[in-house]
Amino acid sequence: MNNEELKEALVSRRPVIVRAAMYGEIEYAFVSGIIYRATPGGKVFVQAEVTDKCLHSVSITDPKSIHFKEE
């Protein structure tokens, strides 16, 4: 997802799929947060917080690995 799609996912709370290298595709309930982090070199990068389907835990992932679940 790019930044605009990530913002849309955050607001719409639609189910998303995360492509994880070790586990394949994992379904999550929704994107629950957008995190901006700074490196010691002064660069900023974005991460996404996704909530599991049971609503008990979150995972942090690269937004490029997320896409909306097909209905």
LUMVOKE-245251 format. One record per atom (N, C-alpha, C): atom name; residue number from 0; x, y, z. Coordinates in nm, 3 decimals, padded with zeros to 5 digits. Example, Ala and Ser with C-alpha at 12.3 -4.5 7.8 and 13.67 -1.06 7.14 Angstrom:
# LUMVOKE-245251
dofi:tordren:px:py:pz
N:0:01.319:-00.569:00.780 .
CA:0:01.230:-00.450:00.780 .
C:0:01.320:-00.330:00.780 .
N:1:01.285:-00.225:00.708 .
CA:1:01.367:-00.106:00.714 .
C:1:01.290:00.003:00.787 .
//
This chain:
# LUMVOKE-245251
dofi:tordren:px:py:pz
N:0:00.084:-00.119:00.000 .
CA:0:00.000:00.000:00.000 .
C:0:00.088:00.124:00.000 .
N:1:00.044:00.222:-00.073 .
CA:1:00.111:00.351:-00.065 .
C:1:00.050:00.430:00.050 .
N:2:00.097:00.551:00.073 .
CA:2:00.051:00.630:00.188 .
C:2:-00.099:00.661:00.184 .
N:3:-00.150:00.693:00.067 .
CA:3:-00.292:00.725:00.055 .
C:3:-00.378:00.602:00.083 .
N:4:-00.339:00.487:00.028 .
CA:4:-00.413:00.363:00.053 .
C:4:-00.407:00.325:00.201 .
N:5:-00.293:00.348:00.263 .
CA:5:-00.277:00.318:00.405 .
C:5:-00.370:00.404:00.490 .
N:6:-00.380:00.532:00.457 .
CA:6:-00.472:00.620:00.529 .
C:6:-00.617:00.575:00.511 .
N:7:-00.652:00.535:00.388 .
CA:7:-00.786:00.486:00.361 .
C:7:-00.814:00.359:00.443 .
N:8:-00.716:00.270:00.450 .
CA:8:-00.731:00.147:00.528 .
C:8:-00.751:00.177:00.676 .
N:9:-00.679:00.275:00.727 .
CA:9:-00.691:00.313:00.867 .
C:9:-00.831:00.364:00.899 .
N:10:-00.885:00.447:00.814 .
CA:10:-01.016:00.507:00.838 .
C:10:-01.130:00.409:00.810 .
N:11:-01.118:00.329:00.705 .
CA:11:-01.228:00.240:00.666 .
C:11:-01.236:00.114:00.752 .
N:12:-01.124:00.073:00.813 .
CA:12:-01.118:-00.047:00.897 .
C:12:-01.160:-00.174:00.822 .
N:13:-01.129:-00.176:00.691 .
CA:13:-01.157:-00.295:00.610 .
C:13:-01.054:-00.403:00.641 .
N:14:-01.092:-00.531:00.628 .
CA:14:-00.996:-00.640:00.648 .
C:14:-00.880:-00.630:00.549 .
N:15:-00.761:-00.666:00.595 .
CA:15:-00.642:-00.661:00.510 .
C:15:-00.568:-00.794:00.514 .
N:16:-00.485:-00.815:00.414 .
CA:16:-00.398:-00.931:00.403 .
C:16:-00.254:-00.880:00.406 .
N:17:-00.169:-00.948:00.485 .
CA:17:-00.027:-00.914:00.491 .
C:17:00.051:-01.031:00.431 .
N:18:00.138:-01.001:00.337 .
CA:18:00.225:-01.103:00.278 .
C:18:00.352:-01.111:00.362 .
N:19:00.366:-01.220:00.437 .
CA:19:00.484:-01.241:00.521 .
C:19:00.573:-01.345:00.455 .
N:20:00.701:-01.315:00.442 .
CA:20:00.793:-01.403:00.372 .
C:20:00.794:-01.545:00.429 .
N:21:00.794:-01.557:00.560 .
CA:21:00.803:-01.689:00.622 .
C:21:00.669:-01.762:00.632 .
N:22:00.558:-01.688:00.633 .
CA:22:00.428:-01.748:00.663 .
C:22:00.328:-01.741:00.550 .
N:23:00.358:-01.675:00.443 .
CA:23:00.262:-01.657:00.334 .
C:23:00.170:-01.541:00.363 .
N:24:00.045:-01.553:00.322 .
CA:24:-00.052:-01.446:00.343 .
C:24:-00.130:-01.469:00.472 .
N:25:-00.140:-01.363:00.553 .
CA:25:-00.211:-01.369:00.681 .
C:25:-00.320:-01.262:00.680 .
N:26:-00.441:-01.301:00.717 .
CA:26:-00.552:-01.205:00.722 .
C:26:-00.556:-01.136:00.858 .
N:27:-00.576:-01.005:00.855 .
CA:27:-00.591:-00.925:00.976 .
C:27:-00.724:-00.851:00.970 .
N:28:-00.775:-00.812:01.087 .
CA:28:-00.905:-00.745:01.095 .
C:28:-00.901:-00.608:01.025 .
N:29:-00.795:-00.530:01.053 .
CA:29:-00.785:-00.395:00.996 .
C:29:-00.651:-00.332:01.030 .
N:30:-00.621:-00.222:00.962 .
CA:30:-00.505:-00.140:00.996 .
C:30:-00.546:-00.053:01.114 .
N:31:-00.473:-00.062:01.224 .
CA:31:-00.511:00.011:01.344 .
C:31:-00.419:00.130:01.375 .
N:32:-00.311:00.144:01.299 .
CA:32:-00.224:00.258:01.323 .
C:32:-00.121:00.276:01.212 .
N:33:-00.075:00.398:01.200 .
CA:33:00.033:00.432:01.108 .
C:33:00.144:00.491:01.193 .
N:34:00.263:00.435:01.180 .
CA:34:00.375:00.475:01.265 .
C:34:00.483:00.538:01.178 .
N:35:00.529:00.656:01.216 .
CA:35:00.640:00.723:01.151 .
C:35:00.760:00.714:01.244 .
N:36:00.870:00.659:01.194 .
CA:36:00.991:00.643:01.275 .
C:36:01.107:00.718:01.211 .
N:37:01.193:00.771:01.296 .
CA:37:01.312:00.842:01.248 .
C:37:01.435:00.755:01.272 .
N:38:01.524:00.754:01.174 .
CA:38:01.651:00.682:01.191 .
C:38:01.753:00.778:01.250 .
N:39:01.863:00.725:01.304 .
CA:39:01.967:00.815:01.355 .
C:39:02.023:00.910:01.248 .
N:40:02.013:00.869:01.121 .
CA:40:02.061:00.954:01.012 .
C:40:01.964:01.062:00.971 .
N:41:01.848:01.069:01.037 .
CA:41:01.752:01.175:01.007 .
C:41:01.648:01.140:00.903 .
N:42:01.647:01.017:00.854 .
CA:42:01.545:00.976:00.758 .
C:42:01.421:00.928:00.833 .
N:43:01.306:00.938:00.767 .
CA:43:01.180:00.894:00.826 .
C:43:01.127:00.778:00.742 .
N:44:01.078:00.673:00.810 .
CA:44:01.014:00.564:00.739 .
C:44:00.881:00.531:00.806 .
N:45:00.792:00.466:00.731 .
CA:45:00.656:00.440:00.776 .
C:45:00.639:00.291:00.802 .
N:46:00.566:00.259:00.910 .
CA:46:00.525:00.123:00.939 .
C:46:00.376:00.124:00.968 .
N:47:00.313:00.008:00.950 .
CA:47:00.170:-00.004:00.977 .
C:47:00.148:-00.101:01.092 .
N:48:00.051:-00.068:01.176 .
CA:48:00.008:-00.157:01.284 .
C:48:-00.122:-00.222:01.239 .
N:49:-00.126:-00.355:01.240 .
CA:49:-00.246:-00.429:01.200 .
C:49:-00.295:-00.510:01.320 .
N:50:-00.428:-00.516:01.336 .
CA:50:-00.491:-00.587:01.447 .
C:50:-00.537:-00.724:01.399 .
N:51:-00.511:-00.827:01.481 .
CA:51:-00.550:-00.963:01.442 .
C:51:-00.703:-00.978:01.442 .
N:52:-00.750:-01.089:01.382 .
CA:52:-00.894:-01.109:01.365 .
C:52:-00.967:-01.127:01.498 .
N:53:-00.898:-01.170:01.603 .
CA:53:-00.961:-01.186:01.735 .
C:53:-00.962:-01.056:01.814 .
N:54:-00.895:-00.954:01.761 .
CA:54:-00.885:-00.822:01.824 .
C:54:-00.808:-00.825:01.955 .
N:55:-00.715:-00.921:01.970 .
CA:55:-00.638:-00.935:02.093 .
C:55:-00.494:-00.887:02.082 .
N:56:-00.442:-00.878:01.960 .
CA:56:-00.301:-00.838:01.947 .
C:56:-00.281:-00.760:01.818 .
N:57:-00.166:-00.694:01.810 .
CA:57:-00.130:-00.620:01.690 .
C:57:00.007:-00.666:01.642 .
N:58:00.033:-00.643:01.515 .
CA:58:00.164:-00.668:01.455 .
C:58:00.205:-00.543:01.381 .
N:59:00.335:-00.522:01.373 .
CA:59:00.390:-00.408:01.300 .
C:59:00.449:-00.462:01.171 .
N:60:00.417:-00.399:01.059 .
CA:60:00.461:-00.449:00.930 .
C:60:00.489:-00.336:00.832 .
N:61:00.555:-00.370:00.725 .
CA:61:00.584:-00.277:00.617 .
C:61:00.455:-00.255:00.536 .
N:62:00.413:-00.132:00.515 .
CA:62:00.289:-00.107:00.438 .
C:62:00.292:-00.166:00.298 .
N:63:00.411:-00.184:00.241 .
CA:63:00.420:-00.240:00.105 .
C:63:00.375:-00.385:00.101 .
N:64:00.369:-00.453:00.216 .
CA:64:00.329:-00.593:00.219 .
C:64:00.179:-00.611:00.245 .
N:65:00.104:-00.501:00.253 .
CA:65:-00.040:-00.506:00.286 .
C:65:-00.123:-00.479:00.162 .
N:66:-00.234:-00.553:00.152 .
CA:66:-00.337:-00.520:00.053 .
C:66:-00.474:-00.552:00.112 .
N:67:-00.577:-00.488:00.056 .
CA:67:-00.713:-00.512:00.104 .
C:67:-00.756:-00.654:00.072 .
N:68:-00.834:-00.713:00.162 .
CA:68:-00.891:-00.845:00.138 .
C:68:-00.999:-00.830:00.032 .
N:69:-00.998:-00.920:-00.066 .
CA:69:-01.100:-00.916:-00.171 .
C:69:-01.232:-00.962:-00.113 .
N:70:-01.337:-00.894:-00.147 .
CA:70:-01.470:-00.927:-00.092 .
C:70:-01.535:-01.036:-00.173 .
//
